[in-house]
Amino acid sequence: MKLLLNLSLVFIFVSLVNASDIENNADCIILKDENSIICKYTHKRIDSDKNVIFNWIDPSGILSRNRTMIIPAGHGSVYDLRYINGRVSGKWTFEVLDNNISFKTNFIIE
């Protein structure tokens, strides 16, 4: 019985460690019904505010928008939103610069 309890505690501990070991990731979703593109950057939670740079790059490779975003202490993500109307059709790139490391994702506006 004691062995089972110890194994259960080890399993819970390992699960919690893995859950807090989030990898940095950039992702976007297009909500046509709401005329919106929502992009999100996720990273491991830290104890201080953190600045990251969001770059929206249009299909021709031109930087469409550049924003410095603050991820507040204790938070694990930050979002940016743009409207679909007025955007050039094609394959866009959303890039996040975090301590000079680039995280990218692509999405298509039809």
N, C-alpha and C positions, 0 to 999 in steps of 0.2 A: 504494500500500500504506500509506504514511504517512497519507494522507487517511482511509482506512478505519479505521485505528487511532485517529486523532483523533476521528472521528465516533463510534466505539464508546465511547471514554472520555467524550465529551459525553453520550451516551445513558445510560450508567451513572450519571454524576453527576446528571443530571436525574431519573432514576428514584429515586435515593437521597434527593434533596431532597424529591420528592413523597411518598415513603413516610414521611418524618419529619414531614410537614405534616398531621398527623391533626387532624380537627375534633372539637370536644367533642360528646359524644353520650350520651344516656341511653337504655337499652333494657332490657326485661324479657322473661323467658321463663317459661312455666308448665310444670312437669313434673308432670303429674297422677299418674303412676306412683310418684313420689317425694313426693307431697303438698307440693310446694315451688313457690315463686315466687322466682326469682333475678333481681335487678335489678343492672345494671352501669352505671357511669359511666366513660367513656373520655375522656382528654384528652391533649394533647401532654406528653411527658415533660419534667420540669424538674429542676433540681439541688438543690431543697430540698423539705422536707415541705410539704404543702398541706392545709388544712382545707376540706372542703365539707360542706354540709348536705343530708341526705336527708330528704324529706318523702313519706310514704305517705298519700294522700288517698282516703278511701272514696267510694263512689258518691253519698252524700248531701252530699259536700263537706266532711266533718269530717276534720281531721287525725288520722289513726290512729296514726302514729308519726313522730317527729322525732329524727334522730340526726346528730351531728357525726362525720364520718368523716375519718380522716387518710390521705392518699395519700402513701406514703413517697417520699422523693427517688429519682429514677430510675425510678419506676413510672409506668405509663400508664393504670391503671384501678383501681377499687375496687368491691367487690361487697357486696350486702346480701341476706339470705335471710329469707323468712317462710314459714310453713306455710299451706296452703290452708284446711285445717280451721279453723273458727272465724272465717273472714272472710265478710263480707257479700257476697252475690252482686251482680253488676253491673259497671259500668265504673269501674275504679280509675285514679288518676293517680299516677305516680311522678315526683317533681320533685327536681332537684338544683340547689342554689344554690351557684354558684361565683363568688366576688367580686361578689355581688349580681346576677349574671346567671342567669336561670332556664333550665334545660333540662328538658323534660318528655316523657314518653311515657305511653301509656295501655294497659291490658290489661283483659280481661274475665274475671271469675270466674263460672262458671255454677253 
